[in-house]
Amino acid sequence: MEIRGGIELPARREDIELTTEDGLTLVGELAGPEDGNAVATLVTLHPLPTAGGFMDSHVLRKAAGRLPALASLNVLRFNTRGTTSPRGTSDGDFDGGIAERADVAAAMRFVTERGLPHPWFVGWSFGTELALKYGREHPVEGAILLSPPLHRATADEVAAWNGDARRLIVLVPEFDDYLRPPEAVERFASVPDAVLIPVEGGKHLWVGENLTRRVLTEIVAAVNPDALPLATTWPDAE
C-alpha cells in the first residue's frame, strides 16, 4: 500500500502529559519505533494556535504516523498552553510565545527524564519562533525550521545561533506567505552556518503529498540519513 495522507504505520504510541514550571498540564503524544530502538527524537513545536495550529497540524501528525517505522525516530508532539486538539486541551492561555518558554522546557524535561536519544527541535511556523527563541537553552542536536515567519524571533535571537555547535536547518517555501527564500537569505545572514533549503513550489502550509514527503525527507536527512530514501509503500499499512 502506498504511504500517503494520514496513514499510521506501526509504532508505540503513548498519550503523555507534561508539567510546566508554572504548574500547567500540557497534553501530548510520544510515538516511537515498535522495537523501542530509536536513533533520535523529534520534539515538535506546532503552528500558531490562534490560527488553527496544534499538535495534529498535518506535517507533524504525518511525521508521527510515519517516521517511527520508516526512520527509527521518536516523535514527541504536544499542545502548547491553551491549545486544543483531539488529544485534549492543554491548561493555560496562549501568550504569544512568551510564557510558552516554559512549555518548551517542560517538553525537554520529559525528554531528559525518559532518556530519549539525540533530541532535535522541529518547529513549524509559530513553532520556529519558539525554537529560535528558546532552543539554545536546551541540550538538543539542532533545530529544523519549517516555514519560519520571523515575526516573534528578533534579529538578535536569530544571530545568537551564530557559532553555536548545534545545527540550524531552515526550509523556506518558494511561495511562503511570510518569508520567501530571497528574504530568508538576508534574515539568516547573521548565521552563516545555517543551512537554508529553498523548496520549489512550496507554500507555508506544505499542502500536498509531494511537499509532505519533501519535508519529511529533509528532516530525516538531517537526523538519520541512513534511513533514506524513505519508503513510499508499506506491506502492513492499513
HUGI-V226381 format. One record per pair of residues at least 12 apart in sequence whose C-alpha atoms are under 10 Angstrom apart, sorted by sequence separation. I is the first residue (numbers start at 1). J is the second residue. D is the distance in Angstrom with one decimal. If there is no record, write none. Layout:
{{I:J:D} {I:J:D}}
This chain:
{{15:27:7.6} {16:28:5.1} {17:29:8.0} {30:42:9.7} {46:58:9.8} {63:75:7.2} {64:76:7.8} {78:90:8.5} {79:91:9.3} {80:92:8.7} {81:93:5.5} {82:94:5.3} {131:143:6.8} {132:144:9.8} {172:184:7.4} {184:196:7.9} {185:197:10.0} {199:211:8.6} {202:214:9.6} {217:229:7.6} {15:28:6.0} {16:29:5.2} {17:30:9.8} {30:43:9.4} {46:59:9.4} {47:60:9.7} {63:76:9.8} {64:77:8.0} {80:93:8.9} {81:94:5.7} {82:95:8.8} {108:121:9.7} {131:144:8.5} {132:145:8.6} {171:184:9.7} {172:185:9.8} {184:197:9.8} {185:198:9.7} {202:215:9.9} {217:230:6.8} {14:28:8.6} {15:29:4.5} {16:30:6.8} {46:60:7.5} {61:75:9.3} {63:77:9.8} {80:94:7.7} {81:95:8.0} {121:135:7.4} {131:145:7.9} {170:184:8.9} {184:198:9.1} {216:230:8.6} {14:29:5.6} {15:30:6.5} {45:60:8.5} {60:75:8.5} {80:95:9.8} {120:135:9.3} {128:143:8.5} {181:196:8.2} {199:214:8.4} {13:29:6.9} {14:30:5.3} {15:31:8.8} {44:60:7.0} {60:76:9.3} {61:77:8.2} {81:97:10.0} {128:144:8.0} {129:145:8.8} {132:148:9.5} {181:197:8.2} {182:198:9.0} {199:215:9.0} {13:30:5.8} {14:31:6.4} {43:60:10.0} {44:61:9.9} {60:77:7.5} {80:97:9.6} {104:121:9.6} {121:138:9.9} {128:145:5.3} {181:198:5.7} {213:230:8.5} {12:30:7.9} {13:31:4.4} {14:32:8.8} {42:60:9.8} {81:99:8.5} {120:138:10.0} {127:145:8.0} {128:146:6.8} {132:150:9.2} {170:188:9.2} {180:198:8.2} {181:199:8.4} {11:30:9.8} {12:31:5.5} {13:32:6.6} {44:63:9.4} {80:99:9.8} {81:100:6.9} {119:138:9.6} {120:139:8.9} {121:140:7.2} {126:145:9.8} {127:146:8.5} {128:147:7.7} {129:148:7.1} {133:152:8.5} {134:153:9.7} {180:199:9.6} {181:200:9.7} {213:232:9.0} {11:31:6.2} {12:32:5.1} {13:33:9.0} {44:64:9.7} {80:100:6.8} {119:139:7.6} {120:140:5.4} {121:141:8.2} {122:142:8.8} {123:143:7.5} {124:144:8.5} {125:145:7.7} {126:146:9.5} {127:147:9.5} {128:148:5.6} {129:149:7.9} {132:152:9.4} {133:153:5.9} {10:31:9.6} {11:32:5.5} {12:33:6.0} {13:34:8.9} {42:63:9.1} {55:76:9.3} {56:77:8.0} {80:101:9.8} {81:102:9.4} {118:139:8.7} {119:140:5.0} {120:141:5.4} {121:142:6.5} {122:143:5.9} {123:144:6.3} {124:145:6.0} {125:146:6.2} {126:147:8.9} {127:148:8.2} {128:149:7.9} {129:150:6.6} {132:153:6.4} {133:154:8.1} {136:157:9.8} {197:218:8.9} {10:32:9.1} {11:33:5.0} {12:34:5.2} {42:64:9.2} {55:77:5.5} {56:78:8.7} {80:102:9.5} {81:103:7.1} {118:140:6.7} {119:141:6.0} {120:142:5.2} {121:143:4.6} {122:144:4.8} {123:145:5.1} {124:146:4.6} {125:147:5.2} {126:148:7.4} {127:149:9.8} {128:150:8.0} {129:151:7.6} {130:152:8.6} {131:153:9.1} {132:154:9.0} {142:164:9.4} {148:170:7.6} {180:202:9.8} {10:33:7.6} {11:34:4.7} {12:35:8.3} {54:77:9.0} {55:78:5.3} {56:79:8.8} {80:103:6.2} {104:127:9.9} {117:140:9.6} {118:141:6.2} {119:142:7.8} {120:143:5.6} {121:144:6.1} {122:145:6.1} {123:146:6.1} {124:147:6.1} {125:148:5.0} {126:149:7.4} {128:151:10.0} {129:152:6.0} {130:153:7.8} {133:156:9.5} {134:157:8.8} {142:165:8.4} {143:166:7.6} {144:167:8.2} {145:168:7.7} {146:169:8.7} {147:170:7.7} {148:171:7.9} {149:172:9.5} {168:191:8.7} {174:197:9.9} {175:198:9.9} {176:199:9.7} {180:203:9.3} {9:33:9.7} {10:34:6.6} {11:35:8.4} {12:36:7.8} {54:78:7.8} {55:79:5.3} {79:103:8.9} {80:104:8.3} {117:141:9.9} {118:142:9.3} {119:143:9.2} {120:144:7.5} {121:145:8.2} {122:146:7.5} {123:147:8.6} {124:148:6.8} {125:149:6.0} {126:150:8.6} {128:152:9.5} {129:153:5.2} {133:157:5.8} {136:160:8.6} {141:165:8.4} {142:166:4.6} {143:167:6.3} {144:168:6.1} {145:169:6.1} {146:170:6.3} {147:171:6.1} {148:172:7.2} {169:193:9.2} {170:194:7.3} {171:195:8.5} {172:196:7.2} {173:197:8.5} {174:198:6.3} {175:199:8.8} {180:204:9.4} {9:34:9.9} {11:36:8.9} {42:67:9.7} {54:79:5.8} {55:80:8.3} {78:103:9.2} {123:148:8.3} {124:149:9.3} {125:150:8.4} {126:151:8.5} {128:153:8.4} {129:154:9.0} {132:157:6.6} {133:158:7.7} {136:161:7.6} {141:166:5.4} {142:167:4.4} {143:168:5.1} {144:169:4.7} {145:170:4.7} {146:171:5.1} {147:172:5.3} {148:173:9.4} {168:193:7.7} {169:194:5.9} {170:195:6.0} {171:196:6.2} {172:197:6.1} {173:198:5.9} {174:199:5.6} {175:200:8.1} {176:201:9.3} {178:203:9.8} {179:204:8.8} {29:55:8.7} {53:79:9.1} {54:80:7.8} {78:104:9.8} {104:130:7.6} {125:151:9.5} {126:152:8.2} {132:158:6.3} {135:161:9.4} {140:166:7.3} {141:167:6.7} {142:168:5.7} {143:169:6.3} {144:170:5.9} {145:171:6.0} {146:172:6.7} {147:173:6.5} {162:188:9.6} {167:193:7.9} {168:194:5.0} {169:195:4.8} {170:196:4.8} {171:197:4.8} {172:198:4.9} {173:199:4.8} {174:200:5.2} {175:201:6.6} {176:202:7.0} {177:203:7.2} {178:204:7.9} {28:55:7.4} {41:68:9.5} {53:80:9.9} {80:107:9.8} {103:130:9.6} {104:131:8.3} {108:135:9.9} {112:139:9.1} {126:153:9.5} {132:159:9.6} {133:160:9.1} {139:166:9.1} {140:167:9.2} {141:168:9.2} {142:169:7.9} {143:170:8.4} {144:171:7.7} {145:172:8.4} {146:173:8.4} {147:174:9.9} {149:176:8.7} {151:178:8.7} {161:188:9.7} {162:189:9.5} {163:190:10.0} {164:191:9.1} {166:193:9.9} {167:194:6.9} {168:195:6.3} {169:196:6.1} {170:197:5.9} {171:198:6.0} {172:199:6.0} {173:200:6.6} {174:201:5.6} {175:202:5.8} {176:203:4.7} {177:204:6.0} {27:55:9.3} {28:56:9.8} {40:68:9.8} {55:83:8.6} {56:84:9.6} {57:85:9.3} {111:139:9.9} {129:157:9.5} {132:160:8.9} {133:161:9.7} {136:164:8.3} {148:176:9.2} {149:177:8.3} {150:178:8.2} {151:179:9.6} {159:187:9.3} {162:190:6.6} {163:191:7.6} {165:193:9.5} {166:194:9.7} {167:195:8.1} {168:196:8.6} {169:197:7.6} {170:198:8.3} {171:199:6.8} {172:200:8.9} {173:201:6.9} {174:202:5.2} {175:203:4.9} {176:204:4.7} {177:205:9.2} {39:68:9.8} {54:83:6.5} {55:84:8.5} {56:85:6.8} {78:107:8.1} {97:126:8.0} {101:130:7.1} {105:134:8.5} {108:137:9.9} {109:138:9.3} {129:158:9.5} {132:161:8.1} {136:165:10.0} {147:176:7.1} {149:178:5.2} {150:179:7.6} {158:187:8.3} {159:188:7.7} {161:190:8.4} {162:191:4.6} {163:192:8.7} {164:193:9.0} {173:202:4.2} {174:203:6.5} {175:204:7.3} {176:205:8.3} {38:68:7.6} {49:79:8.7} {53:83:8.2} {54:84:6.8} {55:85:6.9} {56:86:8.1} {77:107:9.0} {96:126:9.0} {97:127:8.9} {100:130:7.5} {101:131:9.4} {104:134:7.5} {105:135:9.2} {108:138:7.1} {136:166:8.3} {147:177:8.9} {148:178:7.9} {149:179:5.5} {158:188:7.1} {159:189:8.4} {160:190:8.5} {161:191:6.3} {162:192:7.0} {163:193:7.7} {164:194:10.0} {172:202:7.8} {173:203:5.1} {174:204:8.8} {176:206:9.4} {37:68:9.6} {38:69:9.7} {40:71:9.2} {41:72:9.1} {42:73:7.1} {43:74:8.4} {44:75:7.2} {45:76:9.1} {46:77:8.1} {49:80:8.2} {52:83:9.1} {53:84:9.1} {54:85:6.3} {55:86:9.2} {56:87:8.8} {76:107:8.3} {104:135:8.2} {108:139:8.3} {135:166:9.7} {147:178:8.2} {148:179:6.8} {149:180:9.0} {158:189:9.4} {159:190:5.1} {160:191:8.0} {161:192:9.5} {162:193:7.2} {163:194:9.8} {171:202:9.5} {172:203:8.5} {173:204:6.3} {31:63:9.5} {32:64:8.1} {36:68:9.4} {39:71:8.4} {40:72:7.5} {41:73:5.6} {42:74:6.0} {43:75:6.3} {44:76:6.0} {45:77:7.2} {46:78:8.0} {48:80:9.6} {49:81:9.3} {50:82:9.7} {52:84:9.3} {53:85:9.1} {54:86:9.7} {55:87:8.6} {97:129:7.5} {98:130:8.7} {101:133:8.3} {102:134:9.4} {105:137:8.5} {108:140:8.9} {147:179:7.3} {148:180:9.3} {155:187:7.6} {158:190:7.3} {159:191:5.8} {161:193:9.0} {162:194:8.2} {172:204:8.3} {173:205:9.1} {31:64:6.0} {32:65:9.6} {33:66:9.9} {35:68:9.8} {38:71:8.4} {39:72:6.0} {40:73:5.3} {41:74:4.5} {42:75:4.8} {43:76:5.0} {44:77:5.4} {45:78:7.6} {46:79:7.6} {47:80:9.9} {49:82:8.2} {50:83:8.5} {52:85:9.7} {96:129:10.0} {97:130:6.4} {101:134:6.4} {104:137:9.7} {105:138:7.7} {147:180:8.6} {155:188:8.6} {158:191:7.3} {159:192:9.5} {161:194:8.5} {173:206:8.1} {30:64:8.2} {31:65:8.0} {32:66:9.9} {33:67:8.3} {34:68:7.7} {35:69:9.5} {38:72:4.9} {39:73:5.9} {40:74:6.3} {41:75:5.9} {42:76:6.0} {43:77:6.6} {44:78:7.5} {45:79:8.3} {46:80:8.0} {49:83:6.1} {76:110:9.7} {96:130:9.8} {100:134:9.4} {101:135:9.3} {104:138:9.1} {150:184:9.2} {156:190:9.0} {29:64:9.0} {31:66:9.6} {32:67:8.3} {33:68:4.5} {34:69:7.5} {37:72:6.9} {38:73:5.0} {39:74:7.9} {40:75:8.8} {41:76:7.3} {42:77:8.5} {43:78:8.8} {44:79:9.8} {45:80:8.1} {48:83:9.4} {49:84:8.3} {54:89:10.0} {76:111:8.8} {98:133:9.3} {149:184:9.3} {155:190:8.4} {31:67:9.0} {32:68:4.9} {33:69:5.6} {36:72:8.6} {37:73:8.4} {38:74:6.0} {97:133:8.8} {98:134:9.9} {101:137:9.9} {132:168:9.2} {148:184:8.7} {31:68:6.7} {32:69:7.8} {33:70:8.8} {35:72:9.0} {36:73:9.5} {37:74:9.1} {38:75:9.7} {97:134:9.9} {131:168:9.9} {147:184:10.0} {150:187:8.5} {31:69:9.7} {33:71:8.5} {34:72:8.9} {36:74:8.9} {150:188:10.0} {173:211:9.7} {32:71:10.0} {33:72:5.5} {32:72:7.3} {33:73:6.6} {76:116:10.0} {32:73:6.1} {33:74:6.8} {31:73:8.3} {32:74:4.2} {33:75:9.5} {74:116:7.9} {128:170:9.3} {31:74:5.6} {32:75:6.4} {74:117:8.5} {76:119:9.8} {171:214:10.0} {30:74:7.0} {31:75:5.2} {32:76:8.6} {50:94:8.0} {73:117:9.3} {74:118:9.8} {75:119:9.6} {171:215:7.9} {30:75:5.8} {31:76:6.5} {49:94:7.7} {73:118:9.8} {74:119:8.9} {75:120:9.8} {76:121:9.7} {77:122:9.9} {29:75:8.1} {30:76:4.6} {31:77:8.5} {48:94:9.4} {50:96:9.3} {73:119:9.8} {76:122:9.8} {120:166:9.5} {29:76:5.9} {30:77:6.5} {49:96:9.5} {75:122:9.7} {80:127:9.7} {120:167:9.3} {121:168:9.7} {122:169:9.5} {123:170:9.8} {124:171:9.6} {171:218:8.4} {28:76:7.4} {29:77:5.4} {30:78:8.7} {48:96:8.7} {170:218:9.8} {171:219:9.6} {28:77:5.4} {29:78:6.3} {48:97:9.4} {169:218:9.1} {27:77:8.7} {28:78:3.8} {29:79:9.4} {169:219:8.9} {13:64:9.0} {27:78:5.7} {28:79:6.2} {144:195:9.5} {145:196:9.5} {146:197:9.9} {6:58:8.0} {13:65:9.6} {26:78:6.8} {27:79:5.9} {28:80:9.1} {5:58:8.8} {6:59:9.5} {8:61:9.2} {9:62:9.8} {11:64:8.8} {26:79:6.2} {27:80:8.2} {125:178:9.5} {169:222:8.1} {5:59:9.8} {7:61:9.7} {8:62:7.7} {11:65:7.9} {25:79:9.8} {26:80:6.5} {27:81:9.1} {98:152:9.4} {168:222:9.8} {6:61:7.5} {7:62:7.6} {8:63:9.5} {9:64:9.0} {10:65:8.1} {11:66:8.5} {13:68:9.8} {25:80:9.5} {26:81:6.5} {97:152:7.4} {147:202:9.4} {149:204:9.0} {167:222:8.9} {5:61:9.9} {6:62:6.0} {8:64:7.9} {9:65:5.8} {10:66:8.2} {11:67:9.0} {12:68:8.3} {25:81:8.2} {26:82:8.6} {27:83:9.1} {96:152:8.2} {97:153:9.1} {147:203:8.2} {148:204:8.7} {5:62:7.5} {6:63:9.7} {8:65:4.3} {9:66:5.5} {10:67:9.8} {11:68:6.0} {12:69:9.6} {24:81:7.7} {26:83:8.8} {27:84:8.9} {28:85:9.4} {147:204:5.6} {4:62:8.7} {6:64:9.9} {7:65:6.4} {8:66:6.1} {9:67:8.4} {10:68:7.8} {11:69:6.3} {24:82:9.8} {26:84:10.0} {27:85:9.1} {29:87:8.1} {45:103:9.8} {146:204:8.3} {147:205:8.0} {6:65:7.2} {7:66:7.6} {8:67:9.6} {9:68:8.0} {10:69:6.1} {28:87:6.9} {45:104:8.2} {146:205:9.3} {147:206:8.8} {5:65:9.6} {6:66:9.0} {8:68:9.8} {9:69:6.2} {10:70:9.5} {16:76:9.3} {18:78:8.3} {27:87:6.9} {28:88:8.3} {44:104:9.6} {146:206:9.1} {8:69:9.3} {9:70:8.3} {11:72:9.6} {13:74:9.8} {16:77:9.3} {17:78:8.4} {18:79:9.7} {20:81:9.5} {27:88:6.4} {28:89:9.4} {43:104:9.0} {3:65:10.0} {4:66:9.3} {11:73:9.9} {12:74:9.2} {13:75:9.5} {14:76:9.7} {15:77:9.7} {16:78:8.4} {17:79:9.8} {18:80:9.9} {26:88:8.9} {27:89:6.7} {28:90:8.7} {45:107:9.8} {60:122:8.7} {3:66:8.2} {11:74:9.3} {13:76:9.9} {15:78:9.6} {26:89:7.5} {27:90:5.5} {44:107:9.3} {60:123:9.2} {25:89:9.1} {26:90:4.3} {27:91:8.5} {43:107:7.5} {60:124:8.5} {25:90:6.0} {26:91:6.1} {43:108:8.0} {59:124:8.7} {24:90:7.7} {25:91:5.5} {26:92:8.8} {24:91:5.4} {25:92:8.3} {57:124:9.2} {23:91:9.0} {24:92:6.5} {43:111:8.5} {23:92:9.4} {24:93:10.0} {42:111:9.9} {146:215:8.1} {22:92:9.7} {41:111:8.4} {16:87:9.7} {20:91:9.8} {53:124:9.3} {15:87:8.0} {18:90:9.3} {19:91:9.7} {53:125:9.1} {17:90:9.0} {53:126:8.5} {54:127:9.9} {146:219:9.7} {42:116:9.7} {53:127:9.4} {144:218:9.0} {145:219:9.6} {41:116:6.4} {42:117:9.5} {51:126:9.8} {144:219:7.1} {40:116:7.4} {41:117:5.9} {42:118:8.5} {43:119:6.6} {44:120:8.3} {45:121:7.3} {46:122:8.6} {47:123:7.7} {48:124:8.7} {143:219:9.8} {22:99:9.2} {26:103:7.8} {39:116:9.0} {40:117:5.0} {41:118:5.8} {42:119:5.8} {43:120:5.9} {44:121:5.9} {45:122:6.1} {46:123:6.2} {47:124:5.4} {48:125:6.9} {49:126:8.4} {24:102:9.4} {25:103:9.3} {38:116:8.1} {39:117:6.4} {40:118:4.6} {41:119:4.5} {42:120:5.0} {43:121:4.8} {44:122:4.7} {45:123:4.6} {46:124:5.6} {47:125:5.0} {48:126:4.9} {49:127:9.9} {144:222:8.4} {23:102:9.8} {24:103:8.7} {28:107:9.5} {38:117:7.2} {39:118:7.2} {40:119:5.9} {41:120:6.1} {42:121:5.9} {43:122:6.0} {44:123:5.7} {45:124:6.4} {46:125:7.3} {47:126:4.6} {48:127:7.3} {125:204:7.9} {143:222:9.6} {144:223:9.6} {20:100:9.4} {21:101:10.0} {22:102:7.5} {26:106:8.7} {37:117:9.5} {38:118:9.3} {39:119:9.5} {40:120:7.6} {41:121:8.5} {42:122:6.2} {43:123:8.3} {44:124:8.0} {45:125:8.7} {46:126:6.7} {47:127:5.4} {124:204:9.2} {125:205:8.8} {142:222:9.1} {20:101:9.5} {21:102:6.3} {22:103:9.4} {25:106:9.4} {26:107:9.1} {41:122:9.8} {42:123:9.7} {45:126:7.8} {46:127:4.9} {47:128:8.2} {48:129:9.9} {124:205:9.0} {141:222:10.0} {142:223:9.1} {20:102:5.8} {21:103:8.4} {24:106:9.6} {45:127:4.4} {46:128:8.3} {47:129:9.5} {141:223:8.7} {19:102:9.2} {20:103:5.9} {44:127:7.7} {45:128:7.2} {19:103:8.1} {20:104:8.7} {21:105:8.2} {22:106:10.0} {44:128:9.6} {45:129:9.2} {46:130:9.4} {18:103:8.1} {20:105:7.4} {21:106:7.2} {45:130:7.4} {18:104:9.9} {19:105:9.4} {20:106:5.1} {45:131:7.6} {18:105:9.6} {19:106:5.9} {20:107:8.5} {44:131:9.4} {59:146:9.7} {18:106:5.9} {19:107:8.4} {43:131:9.9} {17:106:9.6} {18:107:6.5} {20:109:9.2} {17:107:9.3} {18:108:9.5} {19:109:9.0} {18:109:8.6} {19:110:8.8} {18:110:6.9} {17:110:9.1} {16:110:9.5} {43:140:9.4} {122:219:8.2} {42:140:9.8} {41:140:9.5} {44:143:9.8} {47:146:9.6} {120:219:9.7} {41:141:9.7} {43:143:9.3} {44:144:9.5} {45:145:9.6} {47:147:9.6} {40:141:9.4} {42:143:9.4} {47:148:9.9} {42:144:9.5} {120:222:9.6} {120:223:7.8} {119:223:9.1} {118:223:8.7} {71:216:10.0} {59:205:8.6} {71:217:9.8} {58:205:8.8} {59:206:7.6} {73:220:8.8} {57:205:9.3} {58:206:8.8} {59:207:8.8} {72:220:9.8} {58:207:8.6} {63:212:9.0} {67:216:8.0} {71:220:7.0} {59:209:9.9} {62:212:8.0} {63:213:9.6} {66:216:9.0} {67:217:9.8} {70:220:9.5} {71:221:10.0} {73:223:8.6} {62:213:9.5} {73:224:8.2} {59:211:9.4} {60:212:9.8} {63:215:9.3} {67:219:9.7} {71:223:9.1} {72:224:8.2} {59:212:6.4} {63:216:6.7} {67:220:8.3} {71:224:6.8} {58:212:8.7} {59:213:9.3} {62:216:8.6} {71:225:8.6} {73:227:9.9} {71:226:8.3} {72:227:8.0} {59:215:8.0} {60:216:9.4} {63:219:9.3} {71:227:5.2} {59:216:8.1} {70:227:7.1} {71:228:7.9} {47:205:9.5} {70:228:8.8} {71:229:9.6} {70:229:9.4} {71:230:7.5} {67:227:9.7} {70:230:6.4} {71:231:9.4} {70:231:6.8} {69:231:9.9} {70:232:9.4} {67:230:8.9} {66:230:9.6} {70:234:9.3} {66:231:9.7} {69:234:9.7} {42:219:9.1} {40:220:9.9} {42:223:8.7} {41:223:8.6} {40:223:6.8} {39:223:8.5} {40:224:7.5} {39:224:7.3} {5:208:8.6} {4:208:9.6} {5:209:6.8} {4:209:6.4} {3:209:9.5} {4:210:9.3} {5:212:8.9} {4:212:8.8} {4:213:8.6} {3:213:9.7} {10:234:9.9} {9:234:7.9} {9:235:9.9} {10:236:8.2} {9:236:7.8} {10:237:7.8} {3:231:7.9} {4:232:7.8} {9:237:5.8} {10:238:9.5} {2:231:9.1} {3:232:5.2} {4:233:8.7} {8:237:7.2} {9:238:7.8} {2:232:5.8} {3:233:5.1} {7:237:7.3} {8:238:7.6} {1:232:8.4} {2:233:4.3} {3:234:6.6} {7:238:7.2} {1:233:5.2} {2:234:6.6} {3:235:9.8} {1:234:5.5} {2:235:8.8} {1:235:6.1} {3:237:7.7} {1:236:7.8} {2:237:8.2} {3:238:9.7} {1:237:6.3} {1:238:8.0}}
